[in-house]
């Protein structure tokens, strides 16, 4: 699965979690952790594919 699809799937799951559980400290921490994972994976992918201006991508 392409990294874009994985990231979008995680975002969709987090959005669903927020809509069912609401915003609280646990969901905020989980979202923060997942977003850091998504961004890190994207930066690793970008570095392997010679994207050097990550600030314009993320």
Secondary structure, 3 states (H helix, E strand, C coil): CCHHHHHHHHHHHHHHHHHHHCCCHHHHHHHHHHHHHHHHHHHHHHHHCCCCCHHHHC
